[in-house]
């Protein structure tokens, strides 16, 4: 998937994947990670999600990685923050308050960018990537995160072939295939997500499940 695909989606305002509310499964399960206040959370392919605001309200520092400069600037503008912007290799780094967002290609993110991260929150990263990119994504994420960092994942499942992603359906079997060499994987919940997803219903999805996972790296 080319970078231009996402850049053009943001420029045209075709961001049906952006949710204006905090994700219900984040609200329900995040406290179960038992993270201390003040720790750092990483949000890959972060867009301008308001989930980052909620995470900061829980006392966390938040690091994001997002390809689209427009998305990053919108996040800070909508948060009424003026970020300091500095170059860092192939990235522009936007910082203000508890937020630090690397604007650029996630796959080029240096390992030291995530030093000290206690957890990762993936609601819209894995499902944004086509099947051939997901193994590379999972490998990059596992290599970039500190060993002690847990991963909270929310994926989507819907009947194969009903729509052309993104978002892509990612089955429980695939999540296990991607991560179970390094992580213990707990399925926290499978819930019906169709009623709250007008965008996907309009596109023709007839069944939608949102699956929440907690991944903890084995010692």
Secondary structure, 3 states (H helix, E strand, C coil): CCHHHHHHHHHHCCCCCCCCCCCHHHHHHHHHHCCCCCCEEEEECCCCCCHHHHHHHCCCEEEEEECCHHHHHHHHHHCCCCCEEEEECCEEEEEECCEEEEECCHHHCCHHHHCCEEEEEECCCHHHCCHHHHHHHHHHHHHHCCCCCEEEEEEEECCCCCCCCCCCCCCHHHHHHHHCCCEEEEEEEEEECCCCCHHHHHHCCCCCEEEEEEEEECC
